[in-house]
Every structure is written in structure tokens, then in C-alpha cells.
Amino acid sequence: MMKILAAALLSLASAHASAVEFAYLPDASKLTWQMQGGTVFLRNLNQFNGSFLPCCYNYSIDTTTPAGKVQWATLLTKITAGQPLYIGVENPAQQGPVAYLGNW
């Protein structure tokens, strides 16, 4: 019985897992962004990966959270230095928050 329950839980967990798609920015200073009310909105990620939405400020970083503060600081550092950066979102075809940001 425990094996069946464990298998069911594992299959349920994997069904809800979603992949993150990344845009690679060879020069982060080329990114267009705007800040409003503690949220940074990113615009032109489609120029770096065609599967991202082409218009408007679709992806966001909430700078009121600890993770958002770290993402924002990393983004500003990379923009200022014109360094490369990866930005990942869970579904690039929909508006939503940035899930990952950095270099690995």
C-alpha cells in the first residue's frame, strides 16, 4: 500500500512541475525595463529568445521580496557592466514573474 501511495505522490508532483525557459542576453544593457511601485517590468526579452512575448512589459520582478531584491541587484550590476545574463520564466508565452536570473 505504501509503495502505491508513494508512486501516486511522485506522479502527481511530476505532473505539476513546469520547465523554465531562458533568454540569454549577451549584453544586459540592451534590456528595456521600467519600474513602478516596487515592481520592475521587463520588455524586450523576445529580442533574445523568440518564444518570449514581443510587446509590452510582460515579465516582472517584485523588489519588495528578498528574492526580488537579489534579482534586481544582479540585474542592475549586469546592466551597468554590459555583461551577459540569463533570465528565466516558467511560461514565456504568458505574462508573469521572472523565475530565475543570473549566470551559471
Wavefront OBJ file of the C-alpha trace (Angstrom):
o trace
v 0.000 0.000 0.000
v 2.818 2.418 0.873
v 4.503 1.762 -2.487
v 1.310 2.624 -4.347
v 0.853 5.796 -2.319
v 4.475 6.822 -2.896
v 4.165 6.196 -6.641
v 0.956 8.216 -6.792
v 2.550 11.148 -4.955
v 5.607 11.109 -7.221
v 3.489 11.074 -10.369
v 1.369 13.926 -9.014
v 4.457 16.004 -8.202
v 5.959 15.471 -11.639
v 2.678 16.373 -13.334
v 2.766 19.819 -11.723
v 6.434 20.509 -12.391
v 6.991 23.092 -15.067
v 10.074 23.854 -17.065
v 11.706 27.242 -17.093
v 12.655 28.774 -20.425
v 15.597 31.138 -20.593
v 16.539 34.172 -22.603
v 20.296 34.682 -22.888
v 21.301 38.335 -23.009
v 24.896 38.696 -24.253
v 24.780 42.350 -23.119
v 22.283 43.097 -20.333
v 22.417 46.840 -21.074
v 20.266 46.118 -24.145
v 17.334 45.113 -21.918
v 14.386 47.515 -21.739
v 12.834 47.863 -18.289
v 10.568 50.113 -16.261
v 9.942 50.313 -12.510
v 6.595 51.079 -10.945
v 5.585 50.657 -7.301
v 8.334 48.244 -6.302
v 7.953 46.083 -9.401
v 10.421 46.042 -12.281
v 8.826 45.212 -15.627
v 10.937 43.775 -18.473
v 10.003 44.354 -22.081
v 12.154 43.163 -24.973
v 13.122 39.612 -23.997
v 11.783 38.435 -27.364
v 14.851 40.024 -28.993
v 16.975 37.459 -27.158
v 14.628 34.453 -27.392
v 11.808 34.400 -29.946
v 9.452 32.374 -27.731
v 9.007 35.334 -25.345
v 6.133 37.778 -25.882
v 7.103 40.596 -28.275
v 5.172 43.524 -26.874
v 4.736 45.397 -23.677
v 6.196 44.868 -20.218
v 5.224 41.219 -19.753
v 7.718 39.897 -17.207
v 8.261 41.258 -13.720
v 10.493 41.255 -10.657
v 8.879 42.060 -7.295
v 11.564 44.066 -5.480
v 9.631 44.008 -2.191
v 10.629 40.367 -1.597
v 14.096 39.152 -0.561
v 14.480 37.148 -3.788
v 13.308 40.101 -5.866
v 15.843 42.393 -4.214
v 18.643 39.985 -5.110
v 17.376 39.644 -8.696
v 17.118 43.431 -9.049
v 20.633 43.983 -7.672
v 22.012 41.338 -10.043
v 20.174 42.857 -12.992
v 21.446 46.373 -12.230
v 25.010 45.095 -11.894
v 24.854 43.276 -15.229
v 23.197 46.245 -16.978
v 25.809 48.691 -15.693
v 28.702 46.458 -16.755
v 27.095 45.360 -20.037
v 27.686 41.747 -19.023
v 25.811 38.626 -20.151
v 22.813 37.370 -18.213
v 20.225 34.583 -18.265
v 16.604 35.421 -17.436
v 14.141 32.564 -16.986
v 10.361 32.459 -16.782
v 8.043 29.491 -16.368
v 5.904 30.250 -19.416
v 7.324 32.744 -21.922
v 4.006 32.815 -23.807
v 2.249 34.428 -20.808
v 2.857 37.449 -18.623
v 4.432 36.514 -15.328
v 7.237 36.836 -12.825
v 10.896 36.167 -13.502
v 11.684 32.748 -12.022
v 15.484 32.780 -12.420
v 18.030 35.461 -13.146
v 21.811 35.132 -13.189
v 24.760 33.316 -14.673
v 25.576 29.673 -14.048
l 1 2 3 4 5 6 7 8 9 10 11 12 13 14 15 16 17 18 19 20 21 22 23 24 25 26 27 28 29 30 31 32 33 34 35 36 37 38 39 40 41 42 43 44 45 46 47 48 49 50 51 52 53 54 55 56 57 58 59 60 61 62 63 64 65 66 67 68 69 70 71 72 73 74 75 76 77 78 79 80 81 82 83 84 85 86 87 88 89 90 91 92 93 94 95 96 97 98 99 100 101 102 103 104
